[in-house]
Amino acid sequence: MFREIRGIEDEAVLAAIKNLPSFYFGGGWADEIGMELFRLPACGEEALRVTVEGNRCRIGFREKIHLFRALGILREKAGKGAFSYGEKMYIPQVGVMVDCSRNSVPGIEFLESIMDRMALMGLNCLVLYMEDVYELDGEPLFGYMRGGYTQAQLRMLDDYGEQYGIRIIASIQVLGHMEKVLRFPEYASLRDSSSCLLAGAERTYELIGKMLGTMSRCLRSRLVIVGMDETHGLGEGQYRQKYGTRRPLDIFLDHLQRVHALAAENNLEIALYSDMLFAYSSPKHAYLDPDGQTDPEICARIPEGSCLIYWDYYSGDPALLDGMMRRHRDAGRAAYAGPLLSVSSFCVNYPYTFRTAGPALSAVKKYRIPLAYGCLWHDDGAECCDWLGLLGMQYYAESAYHETETEGLAARFSACTGLSAGWFLDASLLDAVPCANPENRWPPNPSKYLLWQDPLEGMYDADLRGLGLDGHYGMAARLLQADVEKAGEEGWFLQVPLCLARALHLKTALGESLYIHYKDGDRAALQRDEEQFGELLARVKELRIAHRRQWMRTCSPFGWSRLDLRYGGLIARLETAQYRLRQYLEGSLSGLVELEVSRYRKDRSGQFLGNGIWKVYGESVTLSDG
C-alpha cells in the first residue's frame, strides 16, 4: 500500500485503492511512495497525468476511471525512475459486454473481480446482456430456472462499479430473442413467433414497461440497450392473425416508438442494434451492404436521441468497417459492438479478434463514435470462460487511450492483471489452428466440434483429414502445461484449455485413424486404437471435472446441467465405441457399420478449414431427433 494518499477525500475511492487485488501491491513496490491526487479540468483534453520524482507521485485525473488507469500505468513503470506521462481518451465510453443469457450467468464476485482489472485498464462500462436473467416483479416465470440476478444483486454490482467509475449498462431484449420466456403458456398472448414478442399488444408493453422500470431503479446508467436485433419473420405469426399484413419495417418502427416512450417515462435513453434497419434500407436486404445508403425515411422515424449500435464481429475489411461506421454516425447517435471472439467455442480466438477489432476501433476514433465495447458472446452452451477475454479487454482499453496503434500491450496487461498475455494467446490455439483460412470471414471453431462429435459416426472427419491437427493440439498442450506450471494458482483458468488440448490431441488422431484403419483392415492398428480409447476416456473425464470446477467458481450452477449432459453423452459414446471395437477385434462382430459409411466434407476448402461451423452441438449429437 502507498505510504500516504493526499488530495482526495472521497472515502469510497480511497477504499477502492486500498482494496485493489493483491497482485497490484505485490513485492512492496508502493510502500515508500507518497501519493498526491488532483483533478484535471473537466473540459480539458487530457484524461490523466502521472508524474514520479523519487518517492513522490502526483496523479491528475479528469474522471474516477482515469485515476485507476493512472494507477495501472504507475504499476507498469514502477522502479524505472522519474517520469511524466499523460494520456487523452479518444473513445469516451469503452468496455466489455458479458453474455449472461446463453446458458451461463456469471457470478457477482466473478464480475467484481473482472471490474477490478477493468478499472486498472481504464475501461468504464460493463454491459450485461440479459434476455430474461433478472428479477421482474410479478413475473415468476421470467427467467425461471435460469440462475438470473435479483434486483438487489444488480444494485450491488452497480455500487461496486461506481467506486471505480465503471457504469453497468443493461442490454435487454424488447422484441426478438425472447424464446426462453415465450416458451411458457402463460406468455402465449405475447407471442408473435417462437422468439418475437407480439408488437402492438398492450400486454407486451406492460411487460416491457416492467423491464425498463427495473433497469431504471437498479442501475445508475441512464442508457439501456433494448436489442431488437435479428427479428426475422417479424409480423408473420400471431401478429398477422390479429392485425393483418403489414410491412415488417412499419411494425418495427412503430414498436420502437412505443419502447422509446416507455424508456422516457423511466428517465432512460435507448440504444438498439441496427441490423434490421440497415437491412430494410438495403436493396440487397443485407446488413453489411458496402453499397448501401441509409434510407432518409427510416432515419426520420427513429426516435430522437436513440442510439444505433453497429455490431460486427467478423469483418476484417477496413473499407467496409469504415463505411459502416460512417453511415452509423451520419444516421445520428451511434455506438460500436465488436468482437472478443468466444462465440460457440472453448476459447477467445485472438488472431481473428485483433483482425476485426483493430481497423474497426480506428474507424470508431475517426468518426468520434462515443461508445465501443467488445462482446463475449456464448452461443450454444457457453463453454468459454469470460476470464479468457481479459487480454482483449486490455486491447480495447489501449485503443481508447491512444490515437493510433499502440505497442507494449503485454507489459500493460501484466501491470493491470498480474497475468501473462502469452497464456491467453496459448489458450487461443484451441481454435487458432494453422489450417484456418485467413481469407474467410468466419473463423473456424474446431475445438468444439472435435470434442463433441461422435467417435464412430465422425460428422467432421473428412474436413480434418490430413491437416495434422493432432500435432497442433499436442503442441498446444505442451505450451499450456508450461503456462500452468509457471502461473501456479493464478493459472486456474488455464486448466480447462490444457485438459481440452490433451483430449483433442488423442481424439483428433483417433477420428482420422479409426476410419482409415478399418477400411484398410489393419487389425494391429485397430488394436492400438482400442487401447487409445481408454486413455481418451480418462482425459475427457479429467476435462469434465476441471470444467465443472471452473464453472462453479465463475457462474451460477444453473446451465451446467446442459454441459453435464454433453459430457455424459460423450463419455457414453466413447465407452460404446471402445466396446464395439473390442467386439469386432474379438470376432463377436463381423463388421462395424458406422465405419463403413463414407465420410463427406462439410466445411473444407482445399488445405484450409472452411468458414466456421457455429452452433455445432445439434449436428454432432442431439437428445431429440423428431
N, C-alpha and C positions, 0 to 999 in steps of 0.2 A: 504494500500500500504506500501511497505517496506520504512524504514526511508531513506536509501540510497542503491544504487547498484553500486559497483565498479568492475573494472576488465574487462569490455566488452564495446566496442564502437559501436557494430552493432546496429544501431538505430531501425531496424526492430524487432530485438529480444527484445530490451528494450520496444518497443511499445507493443509487444505481451504480455510481462509480465504484463505491466500496464493495459492491456485490457482483462486480464483473467476474466471469468464470475464472477458476483458479489458474488456468494456463496463462492468463493475461499477466499476473504478477509473479509468475514462476521465476525462480532464480534470484529474487530480491532486487532486481534491477532498478525498481522505482523507490526503494526505501529512503534514499537520501535526496530525492527530488522535491523541491518546493514548488508548488503549482499556483499560478495566478491566472484566473479566468476573467474574461471580459467580453462584453457584447460588441459585435461589429454592427455598423449601421444597417438597419433593416432594409433600406432601399439601395444599399451598395451592391456591387457586383461580386465582391469577394465573399465566399461562403465560410472560409476558415483560414487561420494563420497560426502556425506553430513556430515558436522561437525558443531555442535552447542555448543557454550560455552557462557553462559549468553545471552546477546543481540547481539552476533556476530554469523554469519552463513557463512561458506565457502562451496561453491559447486564447485566441479571439475566435468567436463563432457567431454566426447570424441566427441559426436555429439550433434547438437542442440536438438534433441528429448530427449537425456539423461538429458539435463538441465531441460526440462519441467517435465520429470518423477521425477527428484530430487525435484522439487518444490511441486509435489504431495505428495512425501514422507515427506517433511518438514511440509506440512499442516497436515498430519496424526499424526505426532509426536509433533505438537505444544503444548507447555505448559507442556511437560513431562520431562523437564530438559535437561542437557547436554547429547549429544550422538554423536557417529561417526558411520556412516553406509555406506557401499559400495555394489555395485552390478556389476555383469558381464551381458552380453547379449548373451544368448545361441542360439537364433534364430535371425539372423541379420536383416531380414525384416519380420515384423509381423503386421497384421492389420485386416481389415474387408472388405468384399465385400457387396455392396448395389445393389440390383436388381432394375434397372431403366427401365426395359423393359416389365415387366409383369403387365401392366395396370397403374401402378403409377410411376411418375417421381419425386423424391424428390426435393424440392425447394432449391435454393442456400443458403439462410440464414439458413435453417434447417441443411443442410450438414455442414455449417460452425460451427453451434452450436455443432454438433457431433464431429467435429475435435477439438474444444476447450477442450472437455473431453478426446478424444483420446490422445491429447498431454500430459495431466497430467498422463494418464495411461502409456505412453511410447510407444504407437503404432505409427509406422512410415510409414504405407501405407494405402491408401483408394482406393479400387478397385471399379470402376464404371462399372457395367455390362450394356452395351449399344448396343443392336442389331441394332437399327436404330434411336435412340433418340438423334441424334446430327446433327448439320447443316452440309450439304455436298454441296459444291459449284456445281451449275449446275444440282442439283438433287432435284427439288421442291417436288417430291412425296416421297422422302426418309424421313421416319418419319412423314408423313403427318397426321395431326390431332392427334398427339401422345404426344404433350407437351414437346418435347425434348429440349436440350440445344443448345444455339447459341455458335459459336466458341468463342465469347467474354466472355460468361459465363464460359466456360471451362477454359479459361485463368485466369479468376477471381478466380475460385476455386483453380487452381494450385498455384497462387500467395498467396492465403490465407494459404494453406497448407505449403508452403515454409517457412513462418515465424516461424513455429514450427519444421521444418524438416520432414514434412509429405509429401510423394510423392503420387500424384494422378496417378494411373495406369489404363489405359483404358483396358476394357475387351470387345472386339467386336466379331463379327462373320464373317467369310470369306468363309463358306461353308454351314453348316446347320443352323437351327433356323432362317431362313430369310423369313418366311412366310408372315410377315407383309409388307415386301417390294414386294415380288414376287406375291402378290395378284393383283397388278396393271397390266393392259395390257401392259403398257409401258415397263415392265420388263419381258415380256413373253420370249424374246430371251435369257434371262439369267437363265431360269428356267429348272432345271433337273426334280425335283419333286416339290410338293407344298411348300416344306420347304428348299430344297437344291439348291444352285447356280449351274450353269452348268460349271463344270470343263472343262478346255481345250478351252473354248471360249474366244477370245481376249477381247470382251466387258466385260466379267466377270473380267478380270484382270485390265481393265481400271477402273472399279468401285472400286475394292479392292485397287488399287493404290491411288485413291482419299481418301479412308478411312484412309489408313496408313499415307498419307501425312497430312491429317487433324490432326491426333493424334500427329504426329511429330511436327507440328507447334504450337499446343495448349498446350502441356504438356511437362514438363521438363524430365519426366521419359523416358529413352531410351528403356524400356521394354513395349511391348504391348502384351496382351493376345488375341490370334486370335481364340479361341474357337475350332471349328472343332469337337465338341463332338456330340454324338448321331446322326450320319449321316447314319442311317439305310436306306437301299434301294439305296445307292449311285450307280449311273450309270445305274439304271434300268428304267429311264424315257426318257426324250429327249436326254440324253447322248447316250443311246443305238441306238436311231434312227439316230443320226448324226455320231457316231464314231464306232458303233458296240459293241459287247460284250467284256468286259474286266473284270479282277478281280477288285473288289472294292478296294482291298489293293493297287494295282498299280495306280488306279485313285487317291486315297487318297495321296499317297506318291509323285506322280508327281505334284499334286496340291500344296502340302506342299512346294516342291522345288520352285515353282513359287512364292508363298507367301513370302517365306524366301528371295528370291532375291528382291522382291519389298520392303520388310522391310529394307533390307540393303541399297537400293537406298535412303531411307528416314532416314538413320542413326539410325535404330531401330533394336532391338533384339526381337525375338518372343518366346512366351510360348503358348503351346496348351494342351488341355485336352487329357489324354492318353487313354481313354476308348476304342476307336476304334482300336488303335494299339495293345493294350493288348488283346482285344477280337480276333483280327486277329491272334495273336500268340497262342491262347489257343485252344487245340483240342476240348474243350467243347464250343468254341465260346463264352466264358464268360469273362467279365472284371475281376471280383473278383474270379479268379480261384486259390485256395490255392496251387494247384499242378502245376500251370503254370510256364513256363520258358520263358523269353524274347527271341524272335527269333533273332539270330545274324544278319540274312539277313535284317530284318526290322531295327534293330539298325544302321546298316551300311548305310541305306538310309535316316536316319533322318538328316537333315542339321546340320552341326557342329555349336555349340553354341545355338541351340534351347533347350528350357526347357520343360520337360514333367510334367504336373500337375496331381498329383494323387488326384482325388476328391472322397470323400466317406463321406456321411452324416449320415449313419445309422449303420455301422458295429461296434459292441462292443467287438469283439473277439480280444484280444491283439495279439495273434499269427498271425491272418490274417493281422491285421494292420501293425505289424512288418515286415511280409514277403513282403507285397505290398510296403512298404516304402523302404525296402532294394532293391527290384527289380527296383524301380524307380531310386534310387541312382546309381545302377550298370549300368543302361542304359545311364547315362550321367547327365546333369544338371536336377535338379528336384525341384518341389515345392509341397505344400500340400494345398488343399482347403477342409476345414472341416465344421462342422455344427454350425449354430446358428438357430435351427430348427423352422423356421417361415413358412415353405412351406405349402401352402394350408390351412392356419389357421388364427385365430384372435390373436394368441399369439406366444411367443417363448417357446417351451417345454424344460425347463431347465433340468429336470432329464435325458431325453434322450440325450440332448446336451452334458452334462458332461460325460455321459456314453461312448459316442463315442470320444469326443474331448480329454478326459484325456489320455487314452492309445495311441491315435494317436499322440498327441503332445510329449509324451515321446519318441515315435519312431522317430519323427522329430529330436529331440535333439540327440538321439543315433546315427543316421546316418548323422548328420550335414546337414540336408536339410536347405538351406539358406532363404527360403520364405515360410510362412504359413499364411493363413487368414481364418477367419470364414465367412460363407456365409449366408446372409439374403435373401434367395430366396422367391419369392412372386407368385408362380404359382397359376393360377385360380382366379385372381381377386385382389390380394394384399390387403386383409383386415387388415393385421397386420401392426402396426406402427413400423418403424425402431427404434424408441426410446426404445422400449422394448428389443432391443438387447444390450443395454449398459452393463448390468451385464455380458453377455457373452464376450463382448469385454474386460472387465477387466480380465476375466478368461484367455483369450489368452495372455494378457499382462503379467500377473503374471507367466504364463508358460514359457514365453520367457526370463524372467529375473531370473528364479530360476531353478536350475538343477533338483530338484526333486519336489514332491508335496508341495504346499505352504499352509499355514494357514493364517487366517486373511483377507480373501477375502472381507468380508463385511466392515471391517474398511477401507481398501484401497479404496473400491468402494465409500464409503461415502466421503472420502477426495477428490477423483477425480471428483465426480459428484454432491455432496451435496444431494444425494438421498439415500434411504434405500434399501438394497438388498432384504429385505423381501417383499417390494412392488412388485418387479419383480417376485419373487417366487410365490406370491399370484396370480398374473395375469396368471402365467403359469398353475394354477389349471384349467383353462378353458379346457385344453387338458390333463393335468396330473391327470387323474382320477384313483380311486383305482382299477378299473376293467381293467386297462391296463396290458397286459401280458408282464412281463419283459423279457421273453424268445423270444419275437417276434423281428424281425429285424426292422420293421417299426412301429413307434408309431401311435396310433390312433389319429384322429382329430375330436372328437365328437362335439366340439363347433361349427364347421362349418356345418356338415350335420344335426345336431339337429336344428339349426336355420333355414336353408333354406328348409328342407324337407317339403312336402305338409302336412297340418294339417289333411286332410281327407284321403289321399292316403298312408301316412306313410310308405315310402320305407324302413326305418330302424327301424320301431317299434319293430320287432321281435328280432333284435340284442340287443335292450336296455331293453327288458322286464325283470323285477326282479332285475336289477342291482342297483337300488336306486340312480340313478344319480340326481333325483330331490333334494334329501337331500344333495348331494355333491355340487350342484350349489347354494343351499340355504346357505350352509356353506361358499362357496367362496364369495358370495355376502356380507355376514356379515363381512368377513375379509377385503374385498376391500372397503366397506363403511367406516370402521375404518381407513384404509390407506388413503382414500381420505380426511377424516376429519383431519388427522394428517398432511398430506402433504400440504394442502392448495393449493395455486396457482401452486406450483411445482408438484402437482399431476395431472396436466391436462391430461396426457397420461393414467391415470387410469380410466377416465370417461367411455370410451368405454368398457373395460373389466368389470367394475361394471354394466353398463347397460345391457351388454350381459348376465352376470351371473344372473341378476334379471329376464331377459326374459326367459332364459333357465330353471330356477327354475320352472316356470309355464309351459313352452311348453313341457318339458320332461315329467312332470306328466300328462299333457293332452294327449300327444301322446300315452301313455300307457293306461290311464284310459278310454278314449273315446271309443276305440275299445272294451274293456272288458265290460264296462257298457252297450254298445249297444247289444253285444252278450248275456248279462245276462238279457236284458230287464229291467234294473234298471232305470226307468224314473226319480225318485227323484235324483239319482246321475247324470244323464244326464242334469237335470235342473241346477245343480251346475256347471257342465262342461260348459254349455252355458253361464253362468254368468262369468266364468273364462276367456272365450274368450274376453270379453270386457276389462278386466284388462290386458290380454296379448297384445291386440292391442295397448293399451296405452303404455305399456313397449317397444314394438317394435318401435313405433313412437318415443319414447324418445331416444332409441338406434340410430335410423337413424339420428336424429338431432345431437346427440353427435358425431357420426361417421363423419358426414359431416363437423362439426366444426373442428374436428381433422385433417381431410383430407385437408381442405383449409388452415390450419395452416402449414402443413408439405409438401404438394405435389402440383404439377401443377393441375389445375382444370380438365384437360383432364384425362379421366379414371373414374372420379366419375360418369359419366353418366351410366356406366355399373352397378355400385352399386345402383344407383337410381332405375334402372330397377329391380334389385333384391329385394330391399326393397319394391318398389311399387308392385311387383308381390306377395310378401309375405303378405303385408297388404291386398291386394285384396282377396287373398285366405283365410286369416283369417276371413275377413268380410263375404265371401261366406260360409265358414264353419259354422259360427255363424248363418247366415241367414237360411241355410238348416236345421241345428239342431233345430232352433226355429220353423220352419215349421213342422218338424216331431213331436215335442212336442205338438204343437197346433193342430195336426191332419190333416194338409194340405197335408202331405206326408205320405204314408203308410210305407215307409222304406227309409233307406239311403244306396244305393247300394255300395257306396265307402267303407262303414264299413262292408259289407257282404263279401268282398273279403278276403281270408285268407292271413295272414302275414307270410312271409318266411324269414329265416335268410340269410344274405349276408356276414356278417363279424363277426362271433362269434365263440369262441372256449371254450366250457364249461361255466365257470363263468367269462371268460375274453372276452373282445373285441378282434377282430382279428388283422390282420396285418396292418391295417390302410387303410382308404378309401381316396384316394388323390384327384383327380380332380372330386369332388363330385357334383358340381353345375349342370352339364349337366344331371346327373341322377336324381337330386332332382326336377328340373323344367327347362324347356327349352323353348325358343321362336320359335323353329323350330322343326318339327317332320317329316321332309321329306328328 
